[in-house]
Amino acid sequence: MQPLPPILPTEGRHVLHWFLKIDYSQWDLYDPDEQRERKTAMAKCIADARSEPDTQLLTLSMVGPKADFGFMLICPDLHALDRISKSLTLAMGPGIIDSVFSWLSMTERSEYTMSEEEYIATLAPEGIVAGSAAADEKRVAFRERMEKYTKDRLEPNLADWPVFCFYPMSKRRQPEQNWYALDFDVRKKLMAGHARVGRTYAGRVRQLITGSSGLDDGEWGVTLFAHTTSEIKAIVYEMRFDEVSTKYADFGEFFIGIQMPLDALYSRLSL
């Protein structure tokens, strides 16, 4: 069979969050040698996936009874994402793992990013005005920062921090709380305040917002990485007091996982 042509977004990458349970009653039907073969097959699938161009695959032990383990997969080609996920499904053998939750999204740039002119206008209190040498110097530095920021959103390098959190969210469309009925400038101002709260957690929480409109049941997926659950709890709690959240955000189910290498994951799962 000839390889199928890749399905690539115009920019960004496809993202799959996928959480699963193990049917131990089926797993225990394998003898020890067969179990070892199945674990080796899964390890090979994961290694093959990570060798794909621009592809990242995280292995997660999911905390609590919602799921036993999970994957976060990022890759450009939709065919590759589909092929990898189906290979992982079958690697342990038929009927061993069951999907309990999945979320398909894409990395995307923010429509509320500050423009260069807006940034220069914020420098007026410092005596820096548009057209001056100082403003031109600031403009170049701002442009470089924004280029890096956009690249990090579209082509992220996922953090290896141990605590992982994922939840979907959407903006409300109720008659008195319709985010999309607000003027763009109002939405942009509100999002700027929301972002300021997030920046106070720099170095403690890393965040990736991916878009899922038309791809899954909500509008965004939010992925957080931290070194402790305290930081996850703190940022989500504080963000909920921001007007963007209090008036206009609907949250889905929250999932907490722990990043770990595959051998440690097998041990945690008693496989």
C-alpha positions as a Markdown table, in Angstrom:
| # | Residue | x | y | z |
|---|---|---|---|---|
| 1 | Met | 0.0 | 0.0 | 0.0 |
| 2 | Gln | 1.3 | 3.4 | -0.9 |
| 3 | Pro | 1.8 | 5.8 | 2.0 |
| 4 | Leu | -1.2 | 8.2 | 2.3 |
| 5 | Pro | -0.3 | 11.9 | 1.9 |
| 6 | Pro | 0.0 | 13.7 | 5.2 |
| 7 | Ile | -2.9 | 15.7 | 6.6 |
| 8 | Leu | -1.2 | 18.8 | 8.0 |
| 9 | Pro | -2.7 | 22.0 | 9.6 |
| 10 | Thr | -1.9 | 25.3 | 8.0 |
| 11 | Glu | 0.0 | 26.0 | 11.2 |
| 12 | Gly | 0.4 | 24.3 | 14.6 |
| 13 | Arg | 0.1 | 20.6 | 15.5 |
| 14 | His | -2.5 | 18.1 | 16.4 |
| 15 | Val | -2.9 | 17.1 | 20.0 |
| 16 | Leu | -4.5 | 14.1 | 21.6 |
| 17 | His | -5.2 | 13.7 | 25.3 |
| 18 | Trp | -6.1 | 10.1 | 25.9 |
| 19 | Phe | -6.9 | 8.3 | 29.2 |
| 20 | Leu | -7.4 | 4.6 | 29.6 |
| 21 | Lys | -8.3 | 1.7 | 32.0 |
| 22 | Ile | -6.8 | -1.8 | 32.1 |
| 23 | Asp | -9.0 | -4.9 | 32.2 |
| 24 | Tyr | -6.9 | -6.9 | 34.6 |
| 25 | Ser | -9.3 | -9.9 | 34.2 |
| 26 | Gln | -8.1 | -10.1 | 30.6 |
| 27 | Trp | -4.5 | -9.3 | 31.3 |
| 28 | Asp | -4.3 | -12.1 | 33.9 |
| 29 | Leu | -5.2 | -14.6 | 31.2 |
| 30 | Tyr | -1.8 | -14.1 | 29.7 |
| 31 | Asp | 1.1 | -16.2 | 31.0 |
| 32 | Pro | 4.2 | -14.3 | 32.2 |
| 33 | Asp | 6.0 | -14.7 | 28.9 |
| 34 | Glu | 3.0 | -13.4 | 26.9 |
| 35 | Gln | 2.7 | -10.5 | 29.3 |
| 36 | Arg | 6.4 | -9.7 | 28.8 |
| 37 | Glu | 5.8 | -9.8 | 25.0 |
| 38 | Arg | 2.8 | -7.4 | 25.2 |
| 39 | Lys | 4.8 | -4.9 | 27.4 |
| 40 | Thr | 7.6 | -5.0 | 24.9 |
| 41 | Ala | 5.2 | -4.4 | 22.0 |
| 42 | Met | 3.8 | -1.4 | 23.8 |
| 43 | Ala | 7.3 | -0.1 | 24.5 |
| 44 | Lys | 8.1 | -0.4 | 20.8 |
| 45 | Cys | 5.0 | 1.4 | 19.8 |
| 46 | Ile | 5.9 | 4.3 | 22.1 |
| 47 | Ala | 9.5 | 4.4 | 20.8 |
| 48 | Asp | 8.3 | 4.3 | 17.2 |
| 49 | Ala | 5.9 | 7.2 | 18.0 |
| 50 | Arg | 8.6 | 9.3 | 19.5 |
| 51 | Ser | 10.8 | 8.7 | 16.5 |
| 52 | Glu | 8.2 | 10.4 | 14.2 |
| 53 | Pro | 9.1 | 13.9 | 13.0 |
| 54 | Asp | 8.1 | 16.7 | 15.4 |
| 55 | Thr | 6.2 | 14.2 | 17.6 |
| 56 | Gln | 6.0 | 14.1 | 21.4 |
| 57 | Leu | 4.4 | 11.4 | 23.5 |
| 58 | Leu | 4.0 | 11.6 | 27.2 |
| 59 | Thr | 3.3 | 8.5 | 29.4 |
| 60 | Leu | 1.2 | 9.2 | 32.5 |
| 61 | Ser | -0.1 | 7.4 | 35.5 |
| 62 | Met | -3.5 | 8.9 | 36.1 |
| 63 | Val | -4.4 | 9.6 | 39.8 |
| 64 | Gly | -7.7 | 8.3 | 41.1 |
| 65 | Pro | -10.3 | 5.9 | 39.7 |
| 66 | Lys | -11.2 | 7.9 | 36.6 |
| 67 | Ala | -8.4 | 6.3 | 34.6 |
| 68 | Asp | -5.4 | 4.0 | 35.1 |
| 69 | Phe | -2.9 | 5.6 | 32.7 |
| 70 | Gly | -2.8 | 8.0 | 29.8 |
| 71 | Phe | -1.0 | 9.5 | 26.9 |
| 72 | Met | -0.5 | 13.1 | 25.6 |
| 73 | Leu | 0.4 | 12.9 | 22.0 |
| 74 | Ile | 1.5 | 15.9 | 19.8 |
| 75 | Cys | 2.3 | 15.5 | 16.1 |
| 76 | Pro | 1.7 | 17.5 | 12.9 |
| 77 | Asp | 0.2 | 14.8 | 10.7 |
| 78 | Leu | -3.3 | 13.6 | 11.5 |
| 79 | His | -2.6 | 10.3 | 9.8 |
| 80 | Ala | 0.4 | 9.8 | 12.2 |
| 81 | Leu | -1.7 | 10.6 | 15.2 |
| 82 | Asp | -4.4 | 8.2 | 14.1 |
| 83 | Arg | -2.0 | 5.4 | 13.3 |
| 84 | Ile | -0.1 | 5.8 | 16.6 |
| 85 | Ser | -3.2 | 5.8 | 18.8 |
| 86 | Lys | -4.5 | 2.7 | 17.0 |
| 87 | Ser | -1.2 | 0.9 | 17.4 |
| 88 | Leu | -1.1 | 1.8 | 21.1 |
| 89 | Thr | -4.7 | 0.4 | 21.5 |
| 90 | Leu | -3.7 | -3.0 | 20.2 |
| 91 | Ala | -0.2 | -3.3 | 21.5 |
| 92 | Met | -1.2 | -4.9 | 24.8 |
| 93 | Gly | -3.5 | -7.3 | 23.1 |
| 94 | Pro | -7.3 | -7.3 | 22.3 |
| 95 | Gly | -9.6 | -6.2 | 25.1 |
| 96 | Ile | -6.8 | -5.2 | 27.5 |
| 97 | Ile | -7.1 | -1.5 | 27.5 |
| 98 | Asp | -10.3 | 0.6 | 27.3 |
| 99 | Ser | -10.6 | 4.3 | 26.5 |
| 100 | Val | -12.4 | 6.3 | 29.1 |
| 101 | Phe | -11.7 | 9.8 | 27.8 |
| 102 | Ser | -10.1 | 11.5 | 24.8 |
| 103 | Trp | -9.8 | 15.0 | 23.6 |
| 104 | Leu | -8.6 | 16.1 | 20.1 |
| 105 | Ser | -7.3 | 19.6 | 19.7 |
| 106 | Met | -4.6 | 21.7 | 17.9 |
| 107 | Thr | -2.0 | 24.1 | 19.0 |
| 108 | Glu | -2.9 | 27.6 | 18.0 |
| 109 | Arg | -1.9 | 31.2 | 18.3 |
| 110 | Ser | -3.9 | 33.6 | 20.5 |
| 111 | Glu | -6.1 | 36.1 | 18.8 |
| 112 | Tyr | -5.7 | 38.4 | 21.8 |
| 113 | Thr | -2.0 | 39.0 | 21.5 |
| 114 | Met | -0.8 | 42.6 | 22.1 |
| 115 | Ser | 0.3 | 44.3 | 18.9 |
| 116 | Glu | 3.5 | 46.3 | 18.5 |
| 117 | Glu | 1.7 | 49.6 | 18.4 |
| 118 | Glu | -0.3 | 48.7 | 21.6 |
| 119 | Tyr | 3.0 | 47.8 | 23.3 |
| 120 | Ile | 4.7 | 51.1 | 22.3 |
| 121 | Ala | 1.7 | 53.0 | 23.7 |
| 122 | Thr | 2.2 | 51.4 | 27.1 |
| 123 | Leu | 5.7 | 52.9 | 27.2 |
| 124 | Ala | 4.5 | 56.5 | 27.2 |
| 125 | Pro | 4.6 | 56.8 | 31.1 |
| 126 | Glu | 8.3 | 56.0 | 30.8 |
| 127 | Gly | 8.7 | 58.9 | 28.3 |
| 128 | Ile | 9.3 | 56.6 | 25.4 |
| 129 | Val | 7.2 | 57.8 | 22.4 |
| 130 | Ala | 6.6 | 56.2 | 19.0 |
| 131 | Gly | 9.3 | 57.0 | 16.4 |
| 132 | Ser | 12.1 | 57.5 | 19.0 |
| 133 | Ala | 15.3 | 55.5 | 19.0 |
| 134 | Ala | 14.3 | 54.1 | 22.4 |
| 135 | Ala | 10.9 | 53.0 | 21.0 |
| 136 | Asp | 12.5 | 51.4 | 18.0 |
| 137 | Glu | 14.9 | 49.4 | 20.3 |
| 138 | Lys | 12.0 | 48.3 | 22.5 |
| 139 | Arg | 10.0 | 47.4 | 19.4 |
| 140 | Val | 12.7 | 45.0 | 18.1 |
| 141 | Ala | 13.0 | 43.3 | 21.5 |
| 142 | Phe | 9.2 | 43.0 | 21.8 |
| 143 | Arg | 9.0 | 41.5 | 18.3 |
| 144 | Glu | 11.6 | 38.9 | 19.2 |
| 145 | Arg | 9.7 | 38.0 | 22.4 |
| 146 | Met | 6.4 | 37.7 | 20.5 |
| 147 | Glu | 8.0 | 35.5 | 17.8 |
| 148 | Lys | 9.2 | 33.1 | 20.5 |
| 149 | Tyr | 5.9 | 33.2 | 22.3 |
| 150 | Thr | 4.0 | 32.3 | 19.1 |
| 151 | Lys | 6.5 | 29.5 | 18.3 |
| 152 | Asp | 6.1 | 28.1 | 21.8 |
| 153 | Arg | 2.3 | 28.0 | 21.4 |
| 154 | Leu | 2.4 | 26.5 | 17.9 |
| 155 | Glu | 5.3 | 24.1 | 18.3 |
| 156 | Pro | 5.6 | 23.6 | 22.1 |
| 157 | Asn | 8.3 | 21.5 | 23.8 |
| 158 | Leu | 6.3 | 19.8 | 26.6 |
| 159 | Ala | 7.6 | 20.2 | 30.1 |
| 160 | Asp | 9.0 | 17.1 | 31.9 |
| 161 | Trp | 7.6 | 18.4 | 35.2 |
| 162 | Pro | 5.9 | 15.5 | 37.1 |
| 163 | Val | 2.4 | 16.8 | 37.8 |
| 164 | Phe | 0.1 | 16.9 | 34.8 |
| 165 | Cys | -3.4 | 18.4 | 34.7 |
| 166 | Phe | -5.9 | 18.5 | 31.9 |
| 167 | Tyr | -9.4 | 19.9 | 31.6 |
| 168 | Pro | -11.6 | 21.1 | 28.7 |
| 169 | Met | -13.3 | 24.5 | 28.7 |
| 170 | Ser | -15.6 | 26.6 | 26.6 |
| 171 | Lys | -16.9 | 30.2 | 26.7 |
| 172 | Arg | -20.5 | 30.7 | 27.7 |
| 173 | Arg | -23.2 | 31.8 | 25.3 |
| 174 | Gln | -26.0 | 32.5 | 27.7 |
| 175 | Pro | -28.2 | 35.6 | 27.0 |
| 176 | Glu | -26.6 | 37.7 | 29.8 |
| 177 | Gln | -23.2 | 36.0 | 29.7 |
| 178 | Asn | -22.4 | 35.6 | 26.0 |
| 179 | Trp | -18.6 | 35.9 | 25.4 |
| 180 | Tyr | -19.1 | 36.1 | 21.7 |
| 181 | Ala | -21.5 | 38.9 | 21.9 |
| 182 | Leu | -18.8 | 41.2 | 23.5 |
| 183 | Asp | -16.9 | 43.5 | 21.3 |
| 184 | Phe | -13.4 | 42.3 | 20.4 |
| 185 | Asp | -11.7 | 45.1 | 22.2 |
| 186 | Val | -13.6 | 44.2 | 25.4 |
| 187 | Arg | -12.7 | 40.5 | 25.1 |
| 188 | Lys | -9.1 | 41.4 | 24.5 |
| 189 | Lys | -8.9 | 43.6 | 27.6 |
| 190 | Leu | -10.5 | 40.9 | 29.7 |
| 191 | Met | -8.0 | 38.3 | 28.4 |
| 192 | Ala | -5.1 | 40.6 | 29.1 |
| 193 | Gly | -6.1 | 40.7 | 32.8 |
| 194 | His | -6.5 | 36.9 | 32.7 |
| 195 | Ala | -3.0 | 36.5 | 31.3 |
| 196 | Arg | -1.5 | 38.8 | 34.0 |
| 197 | Val | -2.7 | 36.3 | 36.6 |
| 198 | Gly | -1.2 | 33.4 | 34.7 |
| 199 | Arg | 2.2 | 35.2 | 34.4 |
| 200 | Thr | 2.5 | 35.4 | 38.2 |
| 201 | Tyr | 2.9 | 31.6 | 38.1 |
| 202 | Ala | 5.9 | 31.7 | 35.7 |
| 203 | Gly | 8.5 | 29.2 | 36.7 |
| 204 | Arg | 5.9 | 27.3 | 38.8 |
| 205 | Val | 3.2 | 26.3 | 36.3 |
| 206 | Arg | 3.6 | 25.7 | 32.5 |
| 207 | Gln | 0.4 | 26.0 | 30.5 |
| 208 | Leu | -0.6 | 25.0 | 27.0 |
| 209 | Ile | -3.9 | 26.0 | 25.6 |
| 210 | Thr | -5.0 | 24.1 | 22.5 |
| 211 | Gly | -8.1 | 24.7 | 20.3 |
| 212 | Ser | -10.8 | 22.1 | 19.8 |
| 213 | Ser | -13.6 | 24.0 | 18.1 |
| 214 | Gly | -15.0 | 21.6 | 15.4 |
| 215 | Leu | -12.6 | 18.8 | 16.6 |
| 216 | Asp | -14.2 | 17.8 | 19.9 |
| 217 | Asp | -17.1 | 18.6 | 22.2 |
| 218 | Gly | -15.8 | 21.9 | 23.6 |
| 219 | Glu | -13.6 | 24.9 | 22.5 |
| 220 | Trp | -10.3 | 24.4 | 24.2 |
| 221 | Gly | -8.2 | 22.0 | 26.1 |
| 222 | Val | -6.0 | 23.3 | 29.0 |
| 223 | Thr | -2.9 | 21.4 | 29.9 |
| 224 | Leu | -0.9 | 22.4 | 33.0 |
| 225 | Phe | 2.5 | 21.1 | 34.2 |
| 226 | Ala | 3.9 | 21.7 | 37.7 |
| 227 | His | 6.2 | 20.2 | 40.3 |
| 228 | Thr | 3.5 | 20.0 | 43.0 |
| 229 | Thr | -0.3 | 19.7 | 43.0 |
| 230 | Ser | -0.3 | 22.8 | 45.3 |
| 231 | Glu | 0.6 | 24.9 | 42.3 |
| 232 | Ile | -2.1 | 23.4 | 40.1 |
| 233 | Lys | -4.7 | 24.0 | 42.8 |
| 234 | Ala | -3.5 | 27.5 | 43.4 |
| 235 | Ile | -3.5 | 28.7 | 39.8 |
| 236 | Val | -6.9 | 27.2 | 39.0 |
| 237 | Tyr | -8.4 | 28.6 | 42.2 |
| 238 | Glu | -7.0 | 32.1 | 41.5 |
| 239 | Met | -8.0 | 32.1 | 37.9 |
| 240 | Arg | -11.6 | 31.4 | 38.8 |
| 241 | Phe | -11.9 | 34.9 | 40.5 |
| 242 | Asp | -10.9 | 36.6 | 37.2 |
| 243 | Glu | -13.9 | 37.9 | 35.3 |
| 244 | Val | -13.1 | 35.8 | 32.2 |
| 245 | Ser | -13.7 | 32.7 | 34.3 |
| 246 | Thr | -16.4 | 33.9 | 36.8 |
| 247 | Lys | -18.7 | 35.2 | 34.1 |
| 248 | Tyr | -17.8 | 33.5 | 30.9 |
| 249 | Ala | -16.1 | 30.1 | 31.4 |
| 250 | Asp | -17.5 | 26.6 | 31.6 |
| 251 | Phe | -15.1 | 23.9 | 32.7 |
| 252 | Gly | -15.2 | 20.2 | 31.9 |
| 253 | Glu | -13.9 | 17.3 | 33.9 |
| 254 | Phe | -10.4 | 17.6 | 35.5 |
| 255 | Phe | -7.8 | 14.9 | 35.2 |
| 256 | Ile | -4.5 | 14.7 | 37.2 |
| 257 | Gly | -1.6 | 12.5 | 36.1 |
| 258 | Ile | 2.0 | 11.9 | 37.0 |
| 259 | Gln | 4.6 | 11.8 | 34.2 |
| 260 | Met | 6.9 | 8.8 | 34.5 |
| 261 | Pro | 9.0 | 6.6 | 32.3 |
| 262 | Leu | 7.4 | 3.4 | 30.9 |
| 263 | Asp | 9.2 | 1.0 | 33.2 |
| 264 | Ala | 8.0 | 2.9 | 36.3 |
| 265 | Leu | 4.5 | 3.1 | 34.8 |
| 266 | Tyr | 4.4 | -0.6 | 34.3 |
| 267 | Ser | 5.5 | -1.1 | 37.9 |
| 268 | Arg | 2.8 | 1.4 | 39.2 |
| 269 | Leu | 0.2 | -0.4 | 37.1 |
| 270 | Ser | 1.3 | -3.8 | 38.5 |
| 271 | Leu | 1.8 | -5.2 | 35.0 |
